[in-house]
Amino acid sequence: VTERAVRSLYFASLDTRRRLQRIQQELAWNVVPFAAGNFTANTGTWTVASADQKLYQYIKMGRFLAVNFFLEDTTTSSSMGNELRITLPRGMSATDTNYTGPLTIRGSVETEGYVTTGGSTLLYCYKTDHSAWPSSITNNVDVRGMITLQVAQ
């Protein structure tokens, strides 16, 4: 065994370890820190408190992104529109419009819906019938969903 062969084995093992660490990082769910500004509506105000964000996480592999969220006991103002919006993590932007489902809605309203991207930095949550979200509900709108999409960065 030559010194060159030993060095080659050593550097190959380092490279393999780095690749494994990178794969583990890419395949792990990344938690999105709470920020009230991540949650808005097209009309009215959707209030998500820190304790309401039970789950908001993502996995990114190259340009593929999977987002999973569960928002419990959220609040809506009067005159709500038909769209709740969630900002994509880390300023990412969808390359296309994607539709996925189901979006599960519980609390003051028991229904289903879907999530779409609109090819922007936002996720748009709709009830299946596109009717307005319930208005003036305090701590009783739960939204749970997941979407996979392609991002620009």
Secondary structure, 3 states (H helix, E strand, C coil): CCHHHHHHHHHHHHHHHHHHHHHHHHHCCEECCCCHHHEEECCCCEECCHHHEEEEEEEEECCEEEEEEEEEEEEECCCCCCCEEEECHHHCCECCCCEEEEEEEEECCCEEEEEECCCCCEEEEEECCCCCCCCCEEEEEEEEEEEEEEECC
